[in-house]
């Protein structure tokens, strides 16, 4: 639970910071004592997450963007050898994404390959006008890979950068398997 909640907290902080970059519009809100002129987000983003590791981050983003639509993508590594793997995307549940802001959350960007595959998968639901990536930890290689393969307007928000990547593409020191830490080991 501690790991899940801490990932949620990291995402809440990032959601607050990301919200500062979104477009707002003036809105009148009627209270029992009068009318207040406030600013609200002009268009709610779509919160996309990579199952299952990203679920706790998704919740943190949803705590701030509580009227946002959600998208869920199943992506995983299929190891062919100890040092070689393929990325598979098997499931996508998403609203239409044409001209929307999409915030994709995944706790770790080790190589960036999963993020690029997920981006390509969500394009089946339309072309977003803006993509924002939120991750707790990334490697410099992953950041470079994502920058080369996603639109140049993509924004990347990362809590920490760990420089080392093992031959099996695990971040060192990293966090470990975020899905296992949050929800228990898988078979």
C-alpha positions in Angstrom: 0.0 0.0 0.0 2.8 2.4 0.8 4.3 2.0 -2.7 0.9 2.6 -4.3 0.2 5.6 -2.2 3.6 7.1 -2.9 3.2 6.7 -6.6 -0.2 8.3 -6.3 1.4 11.2 -4.4 4.1 11.7 -7.0 1.3 11.9 -9.7 -0.7 14.4 -7.7 2.3 16.7 -7.5 2.9 16.2 -11.3 -0.8 16.8 -12.0 -0.6 20.1 -10.2 2.4 21.2 -12.2 1.0 19.9 -15.5 -2.2 21.8 -14.8 -0.3 25.1 -14.9 0.5 24.4 -18.6 -3.1 23.8 -19.6 -5.5 26.4 -21.1 -8.0 27.9 -18.7 -11.1 30.0 -19.3 -13.1 32.3 -17.1 -16.3 30.8 -15.5 -18.9 32.2 -13.2 -19.8 30.0 -10.3 -22.9 30.8 -8.2 -22.6 30.3 -4.5 -25.2 30.8 -1.8 -23.9 34.3 -1.2 -23.1 35.5 -4.7 -21.3 34.9 -8.0 -17.5 34.2 -8.2 -15.5 34.6 -11.3 -13.0 31.8 -11.5 -10.8 30.1 -14.1 -11.4 26.4 -15.0 -9.6 24.1 -17.4 -10.9 24.8 -20.9 -10.9 21.2 -22.0 -10.4 18.2 -19.7 -7.4 16.0 -20.7 -7.6 12.2 -21.4 -5.6 10.3 -18.8 -4.0 7.3 -20.4 -2.2 4.7 -18.4 -0.2 1.5 -19.0 -1.7 -1.4 -17.1 -1.0 -2.5 -14.4 2.0 -0.6 -13.2 0.6 2.8 -14.1 -2.7 2.4 -12.2 -1.5 4.1 -9.0 -0.1 7.0 -11.0 -3.4 7.2 -12.9 -5.3 7.5 -9.6 -3.0 10.4 -8.6 -3.7 12.2 -11.8 -7.4 11.5 -11.6 -7.4 13.0 -8.1 -6.7 16.4 -9.7 -8.3 16.0 -13.1 -11.4 14.5 -11.7 -13.5 15.2 -14.7 -11.0 13.8 -17.2 -11.7 10.9 -19.5 -9.6 7.7 -19.1 -7.8 5.4 -21.4 -6.2 2.1 -20.5 -3.5 0.2 -22.4 -2.0 -3.2 -21.8 1.6 -3.2 -22.8 4.2 -5.7 -21.6 7.7 -7.1 -22.4 7.9 -10.5 -23.9 11.4 -11.8 -23.4 12.9 -13.9 -26.2 16.3 -14.1 -24.5 17.6 -12.7 -21.2 18.9 -9.6 -23.0 16.3 -9.3 -25.8 12.6 -8.6 -25.6 9.6 -7.4 -27.7 6.9 -5.0 -26.5 3.3 -6.2 -27.0 0.2 -4.0 -26.8 -2.9 -6.2 -26.5 -5.7 -4.1 -25.0 -6.8 -0.5 -25.5 -9.9 1.1 -24.1 -10.1 4.8 -24.9 -12.4 7.6 -25.9 -11.8 9.4 -29.2 -8.6 11.4 -29.0 -8.7 13.7 -32.0 -7.5 17.2 -31.0 -7.4 16.3 -27.3 -4.7 16.6 -24.7 -3.5 13.1 -23.6 -1.5 12.6 -20.4 0.2 9.2 -20.5 1.4 7.8 -17.2 3.9 5.0 -16.6 6.0 4.8 -13.5 9.3 4.1 -15.3 10.8 4.8 -18.7 13.6 2.4 -19.0 14.2 2.3 -22.7 11.2 4.3 -23.9 10.0 1.5 -26.2 6.8 0.8 -24.3 5.9 4.4 -24.3 6.4 4.7 -28.1 4.4 1.6 -28.7 1.6 2.9 -26.5 1.6 6.2 -28.3 1.3 4.4 -31.7 -1.5 2.3 -30.3 -3.6 5.2 -29.1 -3.4 6.8 -32.5 -6.1 4.3 -33.5 -8.4 6.4 -31.4 -7.4 9.7 -33.1 -4.5 12.1 -33.2 -4.1 14.1 -30.0 -3.2 17.8 -30.4 -0.9 17.5 -27.3 0.8 14.6 -25.5 2.2 14.8 -22.0 4.1 12.0 -20.4 4.3 11.5 -16.6 6.8 9.1 -15.1 8.4 8.7 -11.7 11.8 7.6 -13.0 13.5 7.6 -16.4 16.9 7.0 -18.0 18.6 9.4 -20.3 18.4 6.8 -23.1 14.6 6.5 -22.7 14.1 10.2 -22.8 16.2 10.5 -26.0 14.3 7.6 -27.6 10.9 9.1 -26.7 11.9 12.5 -28.0 13.0 11.0 -31.3 9.8 8.9 -31.8 7.0 11.1 -30.5 5.8 14.5 -31.7 8.3 17.2 -30.9 5.7 19.1 -28.9 5.5 16.2 -26.5 6.1 17.3 -22.9 7.8 14.8 -20.5 7.5 15.2 -16.7 9.8 12.9 -14.7 10.5 12.8 -11.0 14.1 11.5 -11.2 16.6 10.4 -13.8 18.7 7.3 -13.1 21.6 6.9 -15.5 22.2 3.2 -15.4 20.3 0.6 -17.4 21.2 -3.1 -17.2 21.6 -5.4 -20.1 18.1 -6.7 -19.4 16.8 -3.0 -19.6 16.2 -2.5 -15.9 16.8 0.9 -14.3 19.4 1.0 -11.6 18.8 1.8 -8.8 15.2 2.2 -10.1 12.2 1.1 -8.1 11.9 -2.6 -9.0 8.8 -3.9 -10.8 6.2 -1.2 -10.2 3.3 -3.4 -10.9 4.5 -6.1 -8.5 5.3 -3.6 -5.8 1.9 -2.0 -6.1 -0.3 -5.0 -6.6 1.7 -8.2 -5.8 3.8 -10.5 -7.8 2.4 -12.0 -11.0 2.9 -15.5 -12.1 
